[in-house]
């Protein structure tokens, strides 16, 4: 048995919409049983280019480790940084 849904109000801006949804249950406005998964195949996390100065011997060691794992050295640096951040 389907419950009558409330009408979603018009919002004056993103802040007003955010405030509304923080205080209201979306199930009163949407029939979530009809929802379908969304797929965003081209969505990539935003990245920022940085310049990082490393001692040459350290960069060479990283390149050797990356080569042994058959991954680009910059990817290996990102993996190691991610692991370190998540281990804290």
C-alpha positions as CSV (number, residue, x, y, z in Angstrom):
1,X,0.0,0.0,0.0
2,X,1.6,3.3,-1.2
3,X,1.6,6.2,1.2
4,X,0.9,9.6,-0.3
5,X,4.1,11.5,-0.7
6,X,4.6,15.2,0.4
7,X,5.5,17.7,-2.2
8,X,9.1,18.8,-2.1
9,X,9.2,22.6,-1.7
10,X,11.0,25.0,-4.0
11,X,14.3,26.2,-2.4
12,X,15.9,29.6,-2.6
13,X,19.4,28.1,-2.8
14,X,21.6,25.2,-1.9
15,X,21.9,26.3,1.8
16,X,18.1,26.4,2.2
17,X,17.8,22.9,0.6
18,X,20.6,21.6,2.8
19,X,18.8,23.0,5.9
20,X,15.5,21.5,4.9
21,X,16.9,18.0,4.3
22,X,18.8,18.1,7.6
23,X,15.5,18.4,9.4
24,X,13.1,16.3,7.3
25,X,12.9,12.6,6.4
26,X,13.3,12.1,2.7
27,X,11.0,9.0,2.9
28,X,8.1,11.4,3.4
29,X,8.8,13.0,0.1
30,X,10.2,10.2,-2.1
31,X,9.2,6.6,-2.8
32,X,12.6,4.9,-2.2
33,X,11.2,1.6,-3.3
34,X,11.3,2.9,-6.9
35,X,14.9,4.1,-6.6
36,X,17.6,2.7,-8.9
37,X,21.3,2.7,-8.3
38,X,23.2,5.5,-10.0
39,X,26.3,4.9,-12.0
40,X,28.9,7.6,-12.6
41,X,31.6,5.9,-14.7
42,X,33.6,9.0,-15.5
43,X,33.6,10.4,-12.0
44,X,37.2,10.7,-10.6
45,X,38.3,12.1,-7.3
46,X,39.7,15.6,-7.6
47,X,43.4,15.7,-7.4
48,X,45.9,18.5,-7.0
49,X,49.3,18.6,-8.5
50,X,52.1,19.3,-6.0
51,X,55.9,19.6,-6.3
52,X,57.8,17.4,-3.9
53,X,61.6,17.5,-3.5
54,X,63.1,14.2,-2.5
55,X,66.7,13.2,-2.1
56,X,67.9,11.5,-5.2
57,X,68.8,8.3,-3.3
58,X,65.2,8.1,-1.9
59,X,63.6,8.6,-5.3
60,X,65.9,5.9,-6.7
61,X,64.9,3.5,-4.0
62,X,61.2,4.3,-4.6
63,X,61.6,3.7,-8.3
64,X,63.3,0.3,-7.6
65,X,60.4,-0.7,-5.3
66,X,57.8,0.4,-7.9
67,X,59.6,-1.5,-10.6
68,X,59.6,-4.6,-8.5
69,X,55.9,-4.3,-8.1
70,X,55.3,-3.3,-11.7
71,X,53.6,0.0,-10.9
72,X,54.5,3.6,-11.7
73,X,56.6,5.1,-8.9
74,X,54.2,8.0,-8.4
75,X,51.3,5.5,-7.9
76,X,53.4,3.6,-5.4
77,X,54.1,6.9,-3.5
78,X,50.3,7.6,-3.4
79,X,49.6,4.0,-2.2
80,X,52.1,4.3,0.6
81,X,50.8,7.7,1.6
82,X,47.2,6.4,1.7
83,X,48.2,3.4,3.8
84,X,50.1,5.6,6.3
85,X,47.2,8.0,6.6
86,X,44.7,5.2,7.2
87,X,47.0,3.4,9.7
88,X,46.9,6.4,12.1
